[in-house]
Amino acid sequence: MDHARCPFEKVILGAHAGCAMAQRFAVAERMGVECTSDIALNNCVTLIRLLRENSRFALKVTDTSAPMAFGKEMKVMAGGLIGLETVLHGSIQKWHKDVPVTEPRTQKRPGQPEIKDIHGLISEAQAQFGSLTALPYPAIMPSVAAFQLRKRPAPDTGKGQ
């Protein structure tokens, strides 16, 4: 198998989740993530497609087949994984929009599940619900709608000293 680009590459590179099937690579100064399993790749592509279709209302878009803006794509991917984790394990605190976003990059927000293995999470969901099409998407969508990217700290311009 030629290793294909991981569909959750942005989420992995952004340190929102990890995956046992992911392999990082670098070409010059560009970082990327490859999937080392055909089955995992197919499952991830299917999940993202289903999350996009089911998140139209939450994202206020009508056409999910067209490329989305980076922020909306991250809401689908990271928010979808958080929602799936919450549905499967139920003990995670609810994700709130008003959580401060000043934590360092290596820390997760309070109430955000730690997703160490995307492939494992998807496999667990398939085992519990029978297929990815049978997932309770209405229960996942609040996490998609509520997900926010980390705010960048304001650059120190050196003025005012």
Secondary structure, DSSP 8 states (H G I E B T S, - for coil): ---EE-TTHHHHHTTS---TTEEEEEETTEEEEEES-HHHHHHHHHHHHHHHHHTHHHHT-S-SSS---HHHHHIIIIIHHHHHHHHHH--S----TTS---S-TTS--TT------HHHHHHHHHHHHSSGGGS-HHHHHHHHHH------------TT-
